[in-house]
Amino acid sequence: MAKVLVGLSGGVDSAVAAALLVEQGHEVTAGYMKNWINEEGIPGDCPWEQDIEDGRAVAKKLGIEYRVIDLIDSYRDRIVEYLIEGYRSGITPNPDVWCNREMKFGVFLDYALSQGFAHVATGHYARHRILGDGSAAILRGADPNKDQSYFLSLMTQRQAAHALFPTGEMLKPEVRQVARRFDLPVAEKKDSQGICFLGQVKMSDFLRHYVTDTPGEIVDLAGKVLGEHRGLHLYTLGQRKGHGVASPREGMAYVVVGKNLAANQLIVGWDSPESRGLYAQECIVGTLSALNEAFDQPRHVDAQPRYRAKAEPARLTPLGAGKIHLSFQRPQRAIVPGQICALYEGGRLLGGGVFESVN
């Protein structure tokens, strides 16, 4: 049996992860990662105090130690600054994927190891395996509707070796059943939907607090001015709503198909493969992370360009310097620089990287 630090967020998934590990006989301690308390007064609900109380109640029910671990400075340096600088430079970053690499399995894991723990466990819907060569592998979660392996795609082998995902073998309804079996205080608590650790804070409100709105023209693909945007950082490729431009054609909708940073223009077009910039088949992926084997040879992979997107067959060609070229079999809609591409072989996560350019 191992000494395990469970990241207890106050939700049902991490609570069940802790309960299962206790039942299995591990020496379990619960840790709440205190990353964000919204001192800036950004509109929205950041329920960190309630989450701490819920986590404490779960730990008491399970009879395990509960620690509140202050990681606010690290979160600001590694996640908040990453978000702000990304949007300022015109890309669309993914805080949830980066948060797993830099926080849960970054500074939180470093803290755990310094305290003598062998593993960090979370409530992610992903499966953990040890391969024949002794390396750790991550597989898609057993529940296809809740699979969260995409969010783990930038993890390193060192991080995966110390990770545990006790709920990854279960379906979501089974997790609720286990929570009720243990009579956990959060058994009926709703799942959170906010930005990683920011709670119910709208991304637009968060960005407005840090990035100055710079209004400019909204133009179509021919350069005709159709309206005014509030700031390019508030829009992303493929966005259908919120740009304020009504379609003159019934049954058709304008979507964001590009940004002209130099001219501060937002470009819209029809939601169609014919709209230049909306679909892409070739892309460069950088900031590459490989879980078990280096991406040093051409190969076929299944590439997932967004969390809720289907993984699509693609040809991978290494470029060196932590970059690869991906050629999808079929054009993909709204591949956005700054977003994460997760790479799979069947149901096994190979790693992932950040979209740098598309064409």
N, C-alpha and C positions, 0 to 999 in steps of 0.2 A: 504494500500500500504506500501511497505517496503523500507528500505534504503539498497541498494545493491552495493557491489563492484564487478565489472566484471573484470575478468582477461583478458585483451585485448592484445592478443599476436601479433597482426598485420595481422592475417589471417582472412579469410572470416567467419569461423564458430563462433569465439568469437565476431566478429563485428556484426553479425546477432543476436547473443544472447543479446548483448547490445541494439540493435535497438528494439528488441521485448519487452524487459523490459521497455524501455522508452515509447513505444507505449501503454503498459499496465498500465502506470501511476506510476511506481515505481520511487523513488528518486535514480538515477543511477550515479555512479562515475566509471570511467575506470581506471584500474591500470595495468601498464606494469611491469612484474616481471623481473628485470634486474639481471640475474643469472650468465651469462657467457659472457665474451668478448674476449676470446682467446688471452690473453696477452702472452701466451707461444709460439705463432707462430706455432701451430700445423697446418699441411697442411689441406686445406679445407676452405669452406666459412661459416662464422658465421655472418649472416646478421642482427645483433642486432640493428645496427644504422638505417637500412632501416625499420625494424619492428617497432621501436619507432616512426619513422616519419609516417609510415602507420597508426599506432594506434592513433597518434595525429590528423591525418587528419580525421579519422573516428569519434573521439570524437568531433572534431569541427563541422563536418557535423550533428551530433546528438545534439549538443548544451549541452554537458555534460563536467564536469571537468575531466582532464586527469593527472594522477600521474605516474611518473617513480619511482619505489620502489626498492632500492638497496638491494638485497638479496645475493650478490656474496659470502660473507663469509659463510652464512648458506648453500648455494648450494655446496660450496667446502667441508664443513664439513660433510654434510649429504648425498650427492650424489656422488661427485667425489671420496672421500675417500672410500665410499662403493664400487664403481666400481673397483677401483684399488686393494683394499684388497681382493675383491672377486676373481678377475682373478689371483692374486698372489697365492691364496690358492687353485686354480684349479677348481673353480666353474664358472658358467656362470650367472652372476647377470642380473636383469632386471631393468634398470634405469628408464624406463617410468612409471612402476607401483609404484616404490618407490618414484618417483618425485611427483606423485599425493598425496601420503600419507604424505610425509615429507615437500613438498614445497607448492603446490597449496592449499592443505587443511591442511597444517601444519603451517609453519611460515607466509604464506600469509593470511591464515584464522585468525591466532592470531593477525596479524596486523589489519585486518579488524575489528575484534571484539573490539580491543583497540581503534579504531577510531569511534566506535558507529554504525557500520554497522551490520545488522541482518543476512545477507547472503553473500556468495561468489558465483558468477555465472561463469560458463565456457561454452565453446562451445562443450563439450563432447556429443557424440551421445549415450545418456543413458537417462532413464526416472526416475523421482523422484516421490515418492508417500508417503503419510502419512497413516499409517495403523490404524486400529480401536483402537489399544492400545496407539496411539499417537506417536509411533516410526516412524522413517524415513526408507523408503525402496528404493532400486535402482533396476530398471528393465532394461532389454535389450532395446537398442534403437529401434525406430520404423523401421529404415532402417537396414535390416539384413546384408547388405554389408558394413555398416559403424559402426555397433554397437561397442562401446568402453567401455562397462561395465566391460570387463575383466581388463582394466587398473585401475579400481576403486576397485578392489577386496580386497585390504588391508586397505580400509578406515574403520574408527571406526564409531559407532553410533553418537557420538558427531559431527564428521566431516560431516556425511551425513545429520544430522539435520539442518546444516547451508548451505547446498549445493543447488544450482539451476542449472538445465540443460535445458535452453529454446529451444535448437535445437533438443533435444532428441525425440520429437514427430514428427519430420519431416524427409523426405527423402532428400538426398544430392541435387538433382536437385531443390527441393523446397527451400532449403537454398539459392542457387544461385539466384533463382527468387526473394526471399525476399530482398537479397542484391541489386538487380537491382531496385526493387520497392522503396527502400530507397535511391537509387543512391549513394550507399556507394563506396568510392574510391577503395576498395579492392574486388569489386564484381567479377572481373575476375582473381584475383590473384591465382596462383597455390598453391595447398596444399603443406606444408613442409613435408619432409620425413626423416629428420635427427634424431639423438639421442636427447632425451628430452633436449631442450634448447641449444644444442651444434651446431645446424645447420648442414650443409652438410659436416660433418667431419667423415671420415671413422673410424670405431671402431679400426681397426688395427693401424692406424696412431695415434689415441688417446692413445692406450695402449703402443705403442712403446715409447711415450714421457715419460711415467711414469714407465713402467715395462721393465727391461732389457731382451732382447732376449737371450734365452739359448738354442741353437740348440741341437738336439739329434736325436736318431734313430726313423725311422718309421718302424714298424714291423707288420706282419700279425698275425692272431690268433695262428699260430703255432710257432711264435717267429722269423720267417725269416725276415731278414733286407731287406727292400724294398727301402729305401731312407732316407733322412734327413729332419726333420722339423726345423722351425725357432725359435720355442718357444711354449710350450704347451698352453700358455694363448691365442694364436692366433687361436685356433681351438676349435670346439665344436662338441658334439655328433651328428651324423647324417649328418655331413657336406660332401657334394659330391664333391665340387670343391675347388681348392685352396690348396690342400695338396700336389699336385705335383706327385702323384703316378698313372701312367697309368695302366689301366686294361689289362691283357693279353687275356681276353675273350671278344669276340664281344657280345654286348648287355648287358654286366654286368659292374658294376661300383664299384670301391672301395669307401667306406664311412668311416668316423671316427666312431669307435665302442667303444673306450675307451682310457684312459690315465693311464700310469703307472708312477705316480709322483715320486716314489722312484728311478726308473731307468731312469726317464726323457724320456720315450718312448711314442710315439703316436701309437695307435693300430688301424689298418684298417681292414675291412672285406667286404664281399659282401653286397650289399644293399638288404638284404633278412632276413626274420624272423628267418632263421637258424643261422644267425651270432650272436654269443654269445655277449650280452651286448647292442645290438641295440634296442631290444624290451624288455619291462618290463610290468608286470601285477600288481605287488605289490610295494607299496612305502610308505615312511614316509614323512609326510608334517608337518613342524614346523612353528614357527613365526606366529601362527594362529591368524586370525582376523575374528570376527563374527559380522555381521551387526545388526541382530535383535534377535537372539536366540543363546545361547551357544551350542557348539558342545560337549555336555556332555552325549549323548545317541547314540547307534548304529542306523544308518539310511541309506537309499539309497539317493544318490545325483547324479546330473549330474556334472562331473568334466571336466573342460577344461584345458588341460595342456600347451597350447600355445595360442597366440592371434588368429592366423588363423586356429587353430585346431577346430574340432567339439567337443562339450561337450559330454562326454561318460558316460554311466551309471556305477556307482561304489558303492561299499559298504564302508561306513565310520564307523570306530571304534575309539572311543576316547581313548587316551593313557595317558591323563593328562599332566601337565607341558607345555601346549600350543602346543601339538602334536596330530596328528591323523594318523591312518593307513588307506590307501585307497587300495581297491582291485577292479580293473577294470574288467568288464565283459569280455573284449577282451584285449589282449596285445597291448600296445601303443608304437609307434615308438619314439625313441630319447627323453625320459624323462630325463631332465638334472638337476642335483643338482644345486641349486641357482636360477632356473627359478620359475615362479609363477604358481600355480594351483588355478584357480577360481572355486568356488563351487556354483552351482545353484539348484534351485527347479523349474523346468520348465523355465519360463522366468525371475524369480526373483533371484537376486544375494544374496547368503547367506553369502558370505565372501570369504576368500581364505588364502593361506599360501605359504611357500617356500618349494620346494622339497629338502629334506635333504639326502635321500638315496633311492635307487631303487633295485629291484631284480625280 
